[in-house]
Amino acid sequence: MKNIQSIVESLGYSPREATIYLSLLTLGQSTAAAVAQHAGLNRVTTYTILERLVGQRLVTRGQSPRSRLYAAVDPSSLLRDTQQRTAELESILPLLHQLSAPAPSRPTVQQYEGLLAVQRAYQLSLDASTEICNYANSAIIRDHWPEYDHDYVAQRCARGIFLRCISPRDPHGQAVLAADAQFHRQTRLIDPQLFNADNEVMIWDQSVLIVSFAPQTFAIHIQSPAVADTQRQIFEMLW
């Protein structure tokens, strides 16, 4: 759990501002000199920050016969101010979306190395808004990732994402085909002499994920409408 200091800072206050506010909460109404000593800051810096916090309505300023006195506002005001800012942001959010520029056409490419990283790459497809088109060697995937059906396939099914798969006609492919209805997919098997690749290709939305398990495990995620459309057309020709 975050400590109190970092939570106050996350509301938009600097580390020194947060330190001085928390010192005032601890001390109660105090002079700048007392706050400086408690916060471990020099008096000039402390005075400057206190006056800034007065302007931000986080601190109040009073006057005694001999010196200025400062006090921290009720911490509940932090929550009220945050709620007010959130409400204001929500009210202009539609306008901000209208102002935002369309997504750039430049493709993005990201590489993942190692099994754990590749497993994270698979998670990207769980946000698909379209079906997933997939070339896969069922045996190789499960040899290198024995919990593949539990870790990935079950999550895809739970999210209602349909998958069409092209796989070699071998015992592993036959087992996958037999379980199609259970796992929300449609599989077509082809002659392993024509297709028996070691890698997997997944196509969804504007994304293409290429995964290789042997001899090294890595994945490449490409986000590009043109690349995704081309790969989808190739898939449909083979389908």
FENZI-V549632 format. One record per pair of residues at least 4 apart in sequence whose ideal C-beta (glycine too) atoms are under 6 Angstrom apart, sorted by sequence separation. I is the first residue (numbers start at 1). J is the second residue. D is the distance in whole Angstrom. If there is no record, write none. Layout:
# FENZI-V549632
((I	J	D) (I	J	D))
This chain:
# FENZI-V549632
((2	6	5) (9	13	6) (13	17	4) (30	34	4) (35	39	6) (41	45	5) (73	77	5) (92	96	6) (113	117	6) (128	132	6) (141	145	6) (147	151	5) (148	152	6) (149	153	4) (150	154	6) (169	173	6) (179	183	5) (190	194	6) (192	196	4) (213	217	5) (2	7	5) (8	13	6) (13	18	5) (30	35	5) (36	41	5) (41	46	5) (53	58	4) (54	59	5) (63	68	6) (64	69	5) (112	117	4) (156	161	5) (168	173	5) (180	185	5) (190	195	5) (203	208	5) (222	227	5) (9	15	6) (53	59	4) (112	118	5) (142	148	5) (167	173	4) (180	186	6) (212	218	6) (36	43	5) (54	61	5) (62	69	4) (125	132	6) (141	148	5) (180	187	5) (202	209	4) (211	219	4) (9	18	5) (50	59	6) (61	70	6) (112	121	4) (201	210	5) (8	18	4) (33	43	6) (36	46	4) (177	187	4) (210	220	5) (27	38	6) (35	46	5) (59	70	5) (60	71	5) (176	187	5) (200	211	4) (23	35	5) (199	211	6) (209	221	5) (5	18	5) (59	72	6) (199	212	4) (32	46	5) (208	222	5) (20	35	6) (23	38	4) (32	47	5) (58	73	6) (23	39	4) (173	189	5) (198	214	5) (207	223	5) (206	223	6) (32	50	6) (20	39	5) (206	225	5) (208	227	6) (19	39	5) (50	70	5) (165	185	6) (167	187	6) (169	189	4) (208	228	5) (162	184	6) (163	185	4) (164	186	5) (165	187	5) (166	188	6) (167	189	6) (170	192	6) (206	228	5) (208	231	5) (168	192	4) (203	228	6) (157	183	6) (157	184	5) (168	195	6) (168	196	5) (203	231	5) (20	49	5) (126	155	6) (134	163	6) (136	165	6) (138	167	5) (203	232	5) (122	152	5) (153	183	6) (131	162	4) (132	163	4) (133	164	5) (134	165	4) (135	166	5) (136	167	5) (17	49	6) (16	49	6) (126	159	6) (128	161	5) (139	172	4) (138	172	4) (138	173	5) (31	67	5) (21	58	6) (138	176	5) (29	69	5) (29	71	4) (25	72	5) (24	72	4) (21	72	6) (140	198	6) (136	200	5) (135	201	5) (134	202	5) (144	213	4) (132	202	6) (133	203	4) (132	204	5) (166	238	6) (140	213	5) (130	204	5) (130	205	5) (128	204	4) (129	205	6) (125	202	6) (128	205	6) (125	204	5) (121	219	4) (118	217	6) (133	232	6) (121	221	6) (118	219	5) (115	217	5) (133	235	4) (113	218	5) (112	219	4) (111	220	5) (110	221	5) (109	222	5) (108	223	5) (107	224	3))
